[in-house]
């Protein structure tokens, strides 16, 4: 069964979790360049999650109304939910 997550709660959750972990902790090679904020870049989170960067950005900005999290992970919910 899926769980409804209000947009503001989802945005805050994604942002705070992304800031808490470094690329080294996630087991990935960091992208080159200076980091302006601590934690993972959106591109790195999308790579780890197996979703497009565009989709992750929409989730984090609260623009996706089809975000659904169930026991099966990504793809566990249909587009109609």
C-alpha positions as CSV (number, residue, x, y, z in Angstrom):
1,X,0.0,0.0,0.0
2,X,1.3,3.4,-0.9
3,X,1.5,6.3,1.5
4,X,0.5,9.9,0.7
5,X,3.2,12.4,1.4
6,X,2.3,16.2,1.3
7,X,4.4,18.1,-1.2
8,X,6.0,20.4,1.5
9,X,7.0,17.4,3.6
10,X,8.4,15.6,0.6
11,X,10.5,18.6,-0.5
12,X,11.9,19.1,3.0
13,X,12.6,15.4,3.4
14,X,14.5,15.2,0.1
15,X,16.5,18.4,0.7
16,X,17.6,17.5,4.2
17,X,18.6,14.0,3.3
18,X,20.5,15.1,0.3
19,X,22.5,17.5,2.5
20,X,23.3,14.9,5.1
21,X,25.3,12.5,2.9
22,X,28.6,13.0,1.0
23,X,29.4,11.3,-2.3
24,X,32.0,9.3,-0.5
25,X,29.5,8.0,2.0
26,X,27.2,7.1,-0.9
27,X,30.0,5.2,-2.6
28,X,30.1,7.3,-5.7
29,X,32.8,9.4,-7.3
30,X,32.1,13.1,-6.7
31,X,31.5,15.3,-9.7
32,X,34.4,17.7,-10.4
33,X,34.2,21.2,-9.2
34,X,33.6,23.2,-6.1
35,X,30.5,22.3,-4.1
36,X,28.4,25.3,-3.1
37,X,26.3,23.4,-0.5
38,X,27.2,20.4,1.6
39,X,26.0,16.9,0.6
40,X,25.0,15.3,-2.7
41,X,24.2,17.2,-5.8
42,X,20.8,16.5,-7.4
43,X,22.4,14.7,-10.3
44,X,24.1,12.3,-7.8
45,X,20.8,11.6,-6.0
46,X,19.0,10.9,-9.2
47,X,21.8,8.5,-10.3
48,X,21.6,6.6,-7.0
49,X,17.8,6.5,-7.2
50,X,17.7,5.4,-10.8
51,X,15.5,8.3,-11.9
52,X,16.1,11.1,-14.3
53,X,17.6,14.4,-13.0
54,X,14.5,16.2,-14.3
55,X,12.1,13.9,-12.3
56,X,14.1,14.3,-9.1
57,X,14.2,18.1,-9.5
58,X,10.4,18.1,-10.0
59,X,10.0,16.0,-6.8
60,X,12.3,18.2,-4.8
61,X,10.6,21.3,-5.9
62,X,7.1,19.9,-5.3
63,X,6.1,20.0,-9.0
64,X,5.3,16.3,-9.4
65,X,1.9,15.2,-8.4
66,X,2.6,11.6,-9.2
67,X,5.2,10.9,-6.5
68,X,4.3,7.6,-5.0
69,X,6.3,5.4,-2.6
70,X,5.4,1.9,-1.9
71,X,7.0,-1.3,-0.7
72,X,8.3,-2.1,-4.3
73,X,10.4,1.0,-4.6
74,X,10.4,2.9,-7.9
75,X,7.7,1.9,-10.3
76,X,5.6,0.3,-7.6
77,X,2.7,2.8,-8.1
78,X,0.8,3.5,-11.2
79,X,0.6,6.8,-12.9
80,X,-3.1,7.1,-12.0
81,X,-2.3,7.4,-8.3
